[in-house]
């Protein structure tokens, strides 16, 4: 039980790396009036760009030193980068602190998911993947709600939430078993020259998921503020409802997949699309919050299923590398989210609010993709059955 607690505590702080300061973006924008809106949004996503190379560095390091040692180093950097933002006198230095945070998460993230197949198998592994996803969302709930409260007092106080990593560091040092480095033998090395092709397909799917998923923590506070829908504190609660939906989905992942079977992904994508449409056209805090929860449920199911699929199509010796590839695309999607979606939003040409157009576009896209996946699974399955006959 202590081992599970240590593993799940690591997942608790990975998602909150970027989303934590979401409720404070409006206040930070006022504190740095010379910065444009995209630059402010980069505070929430820049760390993702630095995560990408360090996920691969992390997988390399675990070949030479234990995962526990790499985790400890990453958690120390996490505290430095996270808390450092509170003391940044300029926007540039604030972005530097976010880069350090990205390096830390890059070291931590691949290990947090690769630990699951190290200790668990079969159904228990899938359940643990769901619990890891639920822990991610729980961390988001705690951090964003607390950050929203602190942002209502002073935006610099929001960075204090990153101090939670100190508790995680203690749990890792006390309860996580110290494993041997993942040394690769000559025969294993020959089989691990490349990553299996399905991994890149899963990585592409993860990129698209996070491109849209991250529009909530990146755009929502500004969207609510510019439409006079909610204060910074209420915005924090509303954004945290994304994690509430994700927590529920992750906690019930085994039950959801058992009941929905092969229709799980298209149905959850449809739920996600409905959520985005509610945000775009709801106009009220209650309807927008409902939309955010639906997105949390939809994508909170799809994301752990992608990771679970990675563990099934990747060989044991390539697991850390495969996770690094998928997570790199995940964070690249997170980084590109404001850049791509702001460009899409500008296509609205002033006929509709930029952020509102972004959410409308996201909803329509999710519904179209859900329909395509549904058709593929329907006719693909039928074609396979006919060929067997």
Beta strands, then each sheet from edge to edge (+ up, - down):
end
